[in-house]
C-alpha cells in the first residue's frame, strides 16, 4: 500500500525534474549570454577593454546570427517580429564599443524568449494524449491451436477472434462472442456508468473491459475502427486551426519604425553615431517581449484557480476575442443524468410501478437505472425480492420476482411483446419514458428528464453581456428536446440531430469569429478541436473531449465558461496595458537619450527597471480570477483563492 501512495508523487517529481532539465537544455543560448554578461562586467570593472571587446563580439555575434536566422525564417512565413530592433541595437552597441550595454540587450532578448516559451508550454498535449490512449496490441486467438498470440494492432484482420483481458482497451471494433461483458466507455463517451453487453452486441475500440476476460470477433481493421476515425478527425481539425499571432508582434512594425526614426534623427542632428546606439539601447523591445508571456502565465494560473486548465497561453487571447459560442446539450447545458419527474400508473399504483421498476433496475447498468432506484429509495419504498434478472441489450431488463411474477422494464416495444399494443403518453421536450409491465399487464410508465444545469442560463447571459454576438446549440439529440432546453437557457439557434462530422461543419461555418465550442464526450472531440477554441466539461473524469479541447473545466460547472472568458479578457487587457506602459516609458527614455543625456550603459540599466515595471504590471493577471468571482456572486461553491 505505501508503494501505491508514493509512486504517483515520485512520478510527478520525476516529471517536474525532467521538465526543468528540458527547459534549461532548450535555453542554452540564454545561459551562454548570462555567462558572457557576467564575464563582460568583470572585464569592464577591471579595465580589460580588449578582452571585453572580444567577449562582446563573440557573445553578441552568436546571438545576432542565431536571431537573424530565426528572424529570416519568420519573415519567409510573412511574420514580422520585434527581434529585428534588438539585432540592430546589438550591432549598434558593437559599432560604438558600448559592449556591456550590448550584452545586457542580448540577455533581455534571450531571457524574454525563455519567458515566452514557458508561458506557451502546454499543460497537456492533446494529440499526444489521444494517440497514447489508442491501443497498440491485440490478443489474437489462433483458429487451429486456440493459443493467444500478442500481435500489433495493425495486424488484426476482419474476422479474427480476439481475447480482451480485464482492464484492457478494446483494440478494434467488433462483436461480442462471450455471453456477457461489462464495458467502461467513460474515456470515450464521458458516461461514468459501465455498459452491460451480451453475445452478438457490437463493441467499440478505445473502450475498456471492466469485467473478466472475454472474446470478440473483429469487424473492422484498426485503421477503420471507431477510435482511429476520431483521432483522424481531431488531427484534421487541429491542422486546420489558423496559427496564433504573438500579441506583442502587432506593435513590432510601428515601434521599430518610431525607434529607428528617433535614433536616426538623433544621429543626424548631433553628428555622433553614439547617439544612435544610445537611443536604440533604451528602444529594445524587452518590455513588449516580457509583458505578454508573464501576463498570460498569470492568466493561466488564474484560470486554474477557477478549475479551468488552459493548455496554451495563446488560448487566452482567442477567448478574449470570442464573438460566437456553440454549446453541446447533454452533459454540457444539462447535467447529463436523468431524474424521475412523473409516473403514469396503469394496472398498478404509482408506488407499485416504481417498486417493480426499481427492483428490476437495481440489476441494470443502464443510465436510467440509477435515478429510478434512487427515487424509490428516497421515498423509502420496500422493493420486492428478485430471484433472477437479465438485461436484454438495447431493450430493458427482464426480472423474475420471488412470488413468480415476471417484470419487464424498458422500451415500449419490449413491453408490448407481452402486453400487446399500449398507449404511449405525450412527452414534453427533454423527457424520456420507461415502461413497466407485470405479467402481461402494463403496470405504468415512468417519465425521466435530464435537468438543465443551474448556471446554464446565467452563463449564456454573461457571455452575451461580454459581447458574444451569436450563441447556438449543436447537439445530436432530437429536435424537440434540443429546442426545449435551448428555450430555457435563452438560445435561439439550434442545430439538432447532428453527427460529429456535421458538428464540425456547422461550427466552422459560424460567424462572427472567433468561435468557442463547449462540450464533452467523444462526439464533441472533433468539433472542439475544429473550433477556434474548444472548452471541455470534464468534471466526471478525463475524456477524449478533454484531450482535444484547448481548455478543460475540471469542476463540472458550466459557469466556468463565462469565468474563463472574463479571465481571458482581463489578462489580455493587462498585457496590453503593460505593453503600452513599456512603449511610453521607452519612447520617453529614447527622447532623453536623443539629446545626449543618457549614456548607453545607464540606458541599458534603466531598461532593466522598465522590464521590472512591465513584469510587475503583467503579474496583475494572477488576480484576474477575483474579478470573475465578483461578476457572478450568486454561486461560489469552489474556492478560488
C-alpha positions in Angstrom: 0.0 0.0 0.0 2.7 2.6 0.8 4.3 2.0 -2.6 1.0 2.8 -4.3 0.9 6.1 -2.4 4.5 7.1 -3.0 4.7 6.1 -6.7 2.5 8.9 -8.1 4.4 11.5 -6.1 7.7 10.1 -7.3 6.4 10.1 -10.8 5.2 13.7 -10.5 8.6 14.8 -9.0 10.5 13.0 -11.8 8.3 14.6 -14.4 8.8 18.1 -12.9 12.6 17.5 -12.7 12.7 16.3 -16.3 10.6 19.3 -17.4 13.1 21.6 -15.7 16.1 19.9 -17.2 14.4 20.0 -20.6 13.6 23.7 -20.2 17.2 24.6 -19.2 18.6 22.4 -22.1 16.5 24.4 -24.5 17.8 27.7 -23.0 21.4 27.1 -23.7 21.7 30.4 -25.6 20.3 32.3 -22.6 22.7 30.6 -20.2 25.6 31.3 -22.6 24.7 35.0 -22.7 24.3 35.2 -18.9 27.9 33.8 -18.5 29.1 36.3 -21.2 27.5 39.2 -19.4 29.0 38.2 -16.1 32.4 37.9 -17.7 31.9 41.2 -19.5 31.0 43.1 -16.4 34.1 41.7 -14.6 36.3 42.7 -17.5 34.7 46.2 -17.6 35.3 46.8 -13.9 39.0 45.7 -14.2 39.5 47.9 -17.3 40.4 45.0 -19.7 38.9 46.7 -22.7 40.4 44.4 -25.4 39.2 41.2 -23.6 35.8 42.9 -23.1 35.6 43.6 -26.8 36.5 40.0 -27.7 33.9 38.7 -25.3 31.2 41.0 -26.6 31.9 40.3 -30.2 31.9 36.5 -29.5 28.7 36.5 -27.5 26.8 39.1 -29.4 27.9 37.7 -32.7 26.5 34.3 -31.9 23.2 35.8 -30.6 22.9 38.1 -33.7 23.5 35.2 -36.1 21.0 32.9 -34.4 18.4 35.6 -34.0 18.9 36.7 -37.6 18.3 33.2 -38.9 15.2 32.8 -36.9 14.0 36.2 -38.0 14.6 35.4 -41.6 12.5 32.2 -41.2 9.7 34.2 -39.7 9.9 36.8 -42.5 9.7 34.0 -45.1 6.4 33.0 -43.4 5.2 36.6 -43.6 5.7 37.1 -39.9 7.4 40.4 -38.8 8.6 40.3 -35.2 10.3 42.6 -32.7 13.6 40.8 -32.8 14.9 43.0 -35.7 15.1 46.0 -33.4 17.1 44.1 -30.8 19.5 42.9 -33.6 20.0 46.5 -34.8 20.6 47.7 -31.3 23.2 45.0 -30.6 25.0 45.8 -33.8 25.0 49.5 -33.0 26.5 48.8 -29.5 29.3 46.9 -31.1 29.9 49.6 -33.6 30.3 52.3 -30.9 32.0 49.9 -28.4 29.2 50.0 -25.8 29.9 46.4 -25.1 28.2 46.0 -21.7 25.0 47.6 -23.0 25.0 45.2 -25.9 25.4 42.2 -23.6 22.5 43.4 -21.4 20.3 43.7 -24.5 21.3 40.1 -25.5 20.3 38.8 -22.1 17.0 40.6 -22.2 16.3 39.2 -25.7 17.1 35.6 -24.9 15.5 35.9 -21.4 12.3 37.3 -22.9 12.1 34.4 -25.3 12.6 32.0 -22.5 9.7 33.5 -20.6 7.5 33.4 -23.7 8.3 29.8 -24.3 7.5 29.0 -20.7 4.1 30.8 -21.0 3.3 28.9 -24.2 4.2 25.4 -22.9 1.0 23.3 -22.8 -0.4 21.8 -19.6 -1.1 18.7 -21.8 -0.5 17.6 -25.3 -3.9 17.0 -26.8 -3.0 14.8 -29.8 -0.2 13.0 -27.9 -2.7 12.0 -25.1 -5.3 10.9 -27.6 -2.8 8.8 -29.6 -1.3 7.4 -26.4 -4.7 6.1 -25.4 -5.1 4.3 -28.7 -4.5 0.5 -28.3 -1.2 -0.7 -29.7 -1.6 -4.5 -29.4 -4.2 -7.2 -29.5 -4.5 -10.8 -28.3 -5.4 -12.9 -31.3 -6.7 -16.5 -30.7 -5.2 -18.9 -33.2 -8.0 -20.6 -35.2 -6.4 -24.0 -35.0 -4.4 -24.3 -31.8 -6.5 -21.9 -29.7 -3.4 -20.2 -28.3 -3.4 -16.5 -27.7 -0.7 -14.6 -29.5 0.2 -10.9 -29.0 0.2 -9.0 -32.2 0.5 -5.4 -33.3 -2.9 -3.8 -33.7 -2.2 -3.2 -37.4 -2.0 -7.0 -38.0 -5.6 -7.5 -36.8 -7.8 -8.7 -39.7 -11.6 -8.7 -40.1 -12.9 -12.0 -38.7 -10.0 -12.5 -36.3 -11.1 -13.8 -32.9 -9.6 -11.7 -30.1 -9.2 -12.1 -26.4 -9.6 -9.0 -24.3 -8.4 -9.3 -20.8 -9.7 -7.4 -17.8 -8.8 -3.7 -17.8 -7.5 -3.9 -21.4 -8.5 -1.4 -24.1 -10.6 -2.9 -26.9 -8.3 -2.9 -29.9 -10.8 -2.7 -32.8 -14.5 -2.5 -33.5 -16.1 -5.9 -33.3 -18.9 -8.1 -32.0 -19.0 -9.8 -28.6 -18.6 -13.6 -28.7 -18.7 -14.3 -25.0 -22.0 -14.5 -23.1 -21.5 -11.3 -21.2 -19.2 -8.3 -20.9 -19.2 -5.0 -19.0 -17.5 -2.2 -20.8 -16.3 1.1 -19.3 -17.0 3.7 -22.0 -16.2 6.7 -19.8 -12.9 7.5 -21.7 -14.9 7.7 -25.0 -18.3 8.9 -24.1 -17.8 10.6 -20.7 -20.6 8.4 -19.3 -19.3 7.0 -15.9 -21.7 4.1 -15.7 -20.3 0.9 -17.3 -22.4 -0.6 -20.0 -23.6 -4.3 -20.0 -23.3 -6.2 -23.2 -24.4 -9.7 -24.3 -23.3 -12.1 -27.1 -23.8 -10.6 -30.5 -23.7 -6.9 -29.3 -21.4 -4.5 -31.2 -18.3 -3.2 -29.3 -16.3 -0.1 -29.9 -12.5 0.3 -29.9 -11.0 2.6 -27.3 -13.3 1.4 -24.6 -12.1 -0.6 -21.6 -13.0 -4.1 -20.4 -14.4 -3.8 -16.9 -15.2 -7.4 -16.4 -13.3 -10.7 -16.7 -11.7 -11.7 -20.0 -14.0 -12.1 -23.0 -13.7 -12.9 -26.6 -14.8 -10.8 -29.6 -14.6 -11.0 -33.3 -13.0 -8.1 -35.2 -15.4 -6.5 -37.7 -13.0 -3.7 -38.7 -9.3 -3.3 -39.0 -7.6 -0.8 -36.7 -7.4 2.0 -39.3 -11.2 1.8 -39.9 -12.3 1.4 -36.3 -14.1 4.0 -34.2 -11.2 5.3 -32.2 -9.0 5.7 -35.3 -11.6 7.7 -37.1 -11.9 10.0 -34.1 -8.2 10.5 -34.0 -8.2 11.4 -37.7 -11.0 13.9 -37.2 -9.1 15.6 -34.4 -5.9 15.7 -36.3 -7.6 17.2 -39.3 -9.3 19.8 -37.1 -6.1 20.7 -35.3 -4.3 21.1 -38.6 -7.0 23.4 -39.9 -6.5 25.9 -37.0 -5.1 29.3 -38.0 -1.7 30.0 -36.5 -1.6 32.3 -33.5 0.0 35.7 -33.9 2.0 36.8 -30.9 0.2 39.7 -29.2 3.3 41.9 -28.9 4.2 41.4 -32.6 1.3 43.6 -33.6 3.2 46.5 -32.3 6.5 45.4 -33.8 6.4 47.4 -37.1 5.3 50.8 -35.7 7.5 50.6 -32.6 10.5 49.6 -34.8 9.9 52.5 -37.2 9.4 55.1 -34.4 12.6 53.9 -32.6 14.7 54.0 -35.8 13.4 57.4 -36.7 14.2 58.8 -33.3 17.7 57.2 -33.3 18.3 58.4 -36.9 17.3 62.0 -36.2 19.5 61.9 -33.0 22.5 60.8 -35.1 21.7 63.3 -37.9 21.2 66.3 -35.6 24.2 65.5 -33.3 26.5 64.1 -35.9 27.5 61.5 -33.3 26.9 57.8 -34.1 27.0 57.0 -30.4 23.6 58.8 -30.1 22.1 56.2 -32.5 23.3 53.4 -30.2 22.2 55.2 -27.0 18.7 55.6 -28.4 18.4 52.0 -29.5 19.6 50.7 -26.2 16.5 52.0 -24.5 14.4 51.2 -27.5 15.0 47.4 -27.1 11.6 45.7 -27.1 12.2 43.7 -23.9 9.1 45.1 -22.1 7.0 44.1 -25.1 8.6 40.6 -25.2 8.2 40.1 -21.5 4.8 41.6 -20.6 2.7 39.3 -22.7 4.1 35.9 -21.6 4.2 37.0 -18.0 0.6 38.2 -18.2 -0.5 35.0 -19.9 1.2 32.9 -17.3 -0.7 34.8 -14.7 -4.0 34.4 -16.6 -3.4 30.6 -16.9 -2.8 30.5 -13.2 -6.0 32.5 -12.5 -8.0 30.1 -14.7 -6.5 27.1 -12.8 -7.8 28.6 -9.6 -11.3 28.6 -11.2 -10.8 24.9 -12.0 -10.1 25.6 -15.7 -6.9 24.2 -17.2 -5.7 26.3 -20.2 -3.4 24.2 -22.4 -1.8 27.0 -24.3 -1.2 30.7 -23.3 -2.4 31.7 -26.8 -5.8 30.3 -26.0 -6.4 33.2 -23.6 -6.0 35.7 -26.5 -8.6 33.9 -28.6 -11.0 33.5 -25.7 -10.7 37.3 -25.1 -11.9 37.9 -28.6 -14.7 35.3 -28.9 -17.7 36.5 -30.8 -19.7 33.3 -31.2 -20.3 30.3 -28.9 -21.6 26.9 -29.6 -22.8 24.6 -26.8 -23.4 20.9 -26.8 -26.6 19.9 -24.9 -26.3 16.7 -22.9 -23.7 16.9 -20.2 -22.9 20.5 -21.0 -26.0 22.7 -20.7 -27.7 19.8 -18.9 -26.5 17.6 -16.1 -26.1 14.6 -18.3 -28.1 12.4 -15.9 -31.8 11.6 -15.8 -34.2 12.2 -12.9 -37.7 10.7 -12.4 -40.2 13.6 -12.8 -43.5 11.8 -13.1 -45.2 8.3 -13.0 -48.3 7.4 -15.0 -50.0 4.4 -13.3 -51.8 1.8 -15.3 -52.6 -1.7 -13.8 -50.6 -0.8 -10.7 -50.4 2.3 -8.5 -47.7 4.9 -8.7 -45.7 3.4 -5.8 -46.1 -0.1 -7.0 -44.9 0.9 -10.5 -41.8 2.5 -9.0 -41.2 -0.5 -6.7 -41.4 -3.0 -9.6 -39.2 -0.9 -11.8 -36.6 -0.3 -9.1 -36.5 -3.9 -8.2 -35.5 -4.9 -11.7 -33.3 -1.8 -12.5 -31.1 -2.4 -9.5 -29.5 -5.2 -11.5 -29.0 -2.9 -14.6 -26.1 -0.7 -15.5 -28.3 1.4 -17.9 -28.1 5.2 -17.4 -31.8 5.3 -16.4 -31.4 2.5 -13.8 -29.7 4.6 -11.1 -32.3 7.5 -11.0 -35.2 5.0 -10.8 -33.6 3.1 -7.9 -32.6 6.3 -6.2 -36.2 7.7 -6.5 -37.6 4.5 -4.8 -35.1 4.7 -2.0 -35.8 8.4 -1.5 -39.4 7.5 -1.0 -38.3 4.6 1.3 -40.2 2.1 -0.8 -39.6 -1.6 0.0 -38.5 -3.4 -3.1 -39.9 -6.9 -3.8 -37.3 -9.7 -3.8 -35.8 -10.6 -7.2 -34.8 -14.2 -8.0 -33.3 -13.6 -11.4 -32.7 -10.6 -13.6 -31.3 -10.4 -17.1 -30.6 -7.2 -19.1 -31.7 -7.5 -22.7 -29.3 -5.3 -24.7 -30.9 -2.2 -26.1 -34.3 -3.1 -24.8 -34.5 -3.3 -21.0 -34.5 -5.6 -18.0 -36.4 -8.9 -17.6 -36.7 -9.9 -13.9 -38.5 -12.7 -12.0 -39.7 -12.0 -8.5 -39.8 -14.4 -5.6 -43.6 -14.9 -6.0 -43.0 -16.0 -9.6 -44.2 -12.7 -11.2 -42.4 -11.6 -14.3 -41.4 -7.9 -14.6 -40.2 -6.1 -17.6 -38.7 -2.6 -17.6 -37.6 -0.8 -20.7 -38.7 0.4 -24.2 -42.4 0.2 -25.3 -41.7 -2.4 -27.9 -40.1 -4.6 -25.3 -43.2 -4.3 -23.1 -45.6 -4.8 -26.0 -44.1 -8.3 -26.6 -46.2 -9.4 -23.5 -48.9 -6.8 -23.2 -49.8 -6.1 -26.8 -50.2 -2.5 -28.1 -50.2 0.1 -25.3 -51.0 3.8 -25.1 -47.9 5.9 -25.1 -48.0 9.2 -23.1 -47.3 12.5 -24.8 -43.8 13.6 -23.7 -42.6 17.1 -23.3 -39.3 18.1 -24.9 -36.4 16.7 -23.0 -38.4 13.8 -21.4 -37.9 10.1 -21.8 -40.4 7.3 -20.9 -39.5 4.0 -19.3 -42.3 1.4 -19.5 -43.0 -1.2 -16.8 -45.0 -4.4 -17.1 -46.0 -7.1 -14.6 -47.1 -10.4 -16.1 -48.9 -9.5 -19.2 -50.2 -6.1 -18.0 -48.8 -2.6 -18.3 -48.0 -1.6 -14.7 -47.2 2.0 -15.5 -44.9 4.5 -17.2 -42.1 6.4 -15.6 -41.1 9.7 -17.1 -37.5 10.9 -16.7 -35.9 14.2 -17.6 -32.3 15.4 -17.9 -32.2 18.6 -15.8 -30.6 21.8 -17.1 -27.6 22.9 -15.2 -28.4 25.6 -12.6 -25.9 28.1 -14.1 -26.6 27.4 -17.8 -29.0 30.4 -18.4 -26.8 32.8 -16.4 -23.7 31.6 -18.3 -25.4 32.4 -21.6 -26.5 35.8 -20.3 -23.0 36.7 -19.1 -21.5 35.7 -22.5 -23.9 38.0 -24.3 -23.1 40.9 -21.9 -19.4 40.3 -22.7 -20.1 40.9 -26.4 -20.7 37.5 -27.8 -22.9 38.1 -30.8 -24.0 34.6 -31.7 -24.8 31.7 -29.4 -26.0 28.3 -30.7 -26.7 24.8 -29.6 -25.2 22.0 -31.6 -26.4 18.6 -30.4 -27.1 15.1 -31.6 -30.3 14.9 -29.6 -33.8 15.1 -31.2 -35.1 18.5 -32.2 -38.0 18.8 -29.7 -35.7 18.1 -26.8 -33.0 20.4 -28.0 -35.4 23.3 -28.6 -36.9 22.9 -25.2 -33.5 23.2 -23.5 -32.4 26.0 -25.8 -35.5 28.0 -25.0 -35.0 27.5 -21.3 -31.5 29.0 -21.4 -32.3 31.7 -24.0 -30.5 30.2 -27.0 -32.3 31.0 -30.3 -30.2 29.0 -32.8 -30.5 25.2 -32.5 -28.8 22.5 -34.6 -30.2 19.2 -33.6 -29.7 15.5 -34.6 -26.2 16.2 -35.8 -23.2 13.9 -36.2 -19.6 14.6 -35.3 -19.0 15.5 -38.9 -21.9 17.9 -39.3 -21.0 19.5 -35.9 -17.6 20.3 -37.4 -19.1 21.8 -40.5 -21.6 23.9 -38.5 -19.0 25.3 -36.1 -16.6 26.1 -39.0 -19.3 28.0 -40.8 -20.4 30.1 -37.7 -19.9 33.8 -37.8 -18.6 36.1 -36.5 -15.2 34.6 -35.5 -13.5 33.5 -33.3 -15.9 30.7 -32.3 -15.9 28.9 -28.9 -17.2 25.4 -28.7 -18.2 23.8 -25.3 -18.9 20.1 -25.0 -18.0 16.7 -23.6 -17.7 13.1 -24.8 -16.3 11.6 -28.0 -18.9 13.1 -30.3 -17.6 16.5 -29.3 -13.9 15.8 -29.7 -13.6 16.7 -33.4 -15.7 19.9 -33.1 -13.8 21.0 -30.0 -10.6 20.7 -32.0 -12.1 22.4 -35.1 -13.3 25.5 -33.2 -11.1 28.5 -32.8 -11.1 27.4 -29.1 -12.7 24.4 -27.5 -13.6 24.0 -23.9 -14.4 20.6 -22.5 -16.6 19.8 -19.5 -14.6 17.1 -17.8 -15.9 17.1 -14.2 -16.8 13.4 -14.5 -13.3 12.4 -15.5 -10.9 12.6 -18.4 -12.5 12.0 -21.8 -11.5 12.2 -25.4 -13.2 15.6 -25.4 -10.8 17.0 -22.8 -7.8 15.8 -24.8 -8.9 17.5 -28.0 -10.0 20.8 -26.3 -7.9 23.8 -25.7 -9.2 24.2 -22.2 -10.7 21.8 -19.7 -13.2 22.6 -16.9 -12.5 20.2 -14.1 -15.2 21.2 -11.7 -18.2 20.2 -13.9 -19.5 23.8 -13.5 -20.8 25.4 -16.7 -20.4 28.9 -15.2 -16.7 28.4 -15.6 -17.1 29.1 -19.3 -18.1 32.6 -18.6 -15.5 32.8 -15.8 -12.6 31.9 -18.1 -13.9 34.2 -20.8 -13.7 37.0 -18.2 -10.2 36.0 -17.1 -9.0 35.9 -20.7 -10.4 39.4 -21.4 -8.8 40.7 -18.2 -5.5 39.0 -19.0 -5.2 40.5 -22.5 -6.2 43.9 -21.1 -3.4 43.7 -18.5 -1.0 42.5 -21.2 -1.9 45.5 -23.4 -1.6 47.9 -20.6 1.8 46.6 -19.7 2.9 46.8 -23.4 1.7 50.4 -23.8 3.3 51.4 -20.5 6.6 49.9 -21.7 6.3 51.7 -25.1 5.5 55.1 -23.4 8.4 54.8 -21.0 10.8 53.6 -23.7 9.8 56.4 -26.0 10.4 58.9 -23.2 13.9 57.4 -22.5 14.6 57.5 -26.2 13.9 61.2 -26.4 16.2 61.8 -23.3 18.9 59.7 -25.0 18.5 61.5 -28.3 19.6 64.8 -26.6 22.7 63.1 -25.2 21.6 62.9 -21.5 21.5 59.1 -21.3 24.8 57.0 -21.7 24.3 53.6 -23.2 25.2 51.6 -20.1 22.9 53.8 -17.9 20.2 53.4 -20.5 20.6 49.6 -20.5 20.3 49.6 -16.7 17.2 51.8 -16.9 15.8 49.4 -19.4 16.1 46.7 -16.8 14.0 48.8 -14.5 11.4 49.3 -17.3 11.4 45.5 -17.7 10.8 45.1 -14.0 7.9 47.5 -14.1 6.4 45.7 -17.1 6.7 42.4 -15.2 5.1 43.7 -12.1 2.3 45.2 -14.2 1.8 41.9 -16.0 1.7 39.9 -12.8 -1.7 41.6 -12.0 -3.2 38.9 -14.2 -2.6 36.5 -11.2 -5.6 38.2 -9.6 -7.9 38.1 -12.7 -10.0 35.3 -11.2 -11.2 37.6 -8.4 -12.9 39.7 -11.0 -14.7 36.7 -12.3 -15.9 36.0 -8.8 -17.3 39.5 -8.4 -19.0 39.2 -11.8 -21.0 36.2 -10.7 -21.6 36.5 -7.0 -24.6 34.1 -7.0 -22.6 30.9 -6.9 -19.2 30.2 -5.4 -19.1 26.6 -4.5 -15.4 26.2 -5.4 -12.8 28.3 -3.6 -10.9 30.5 -5.9 -8.0 31.6 -3.7 
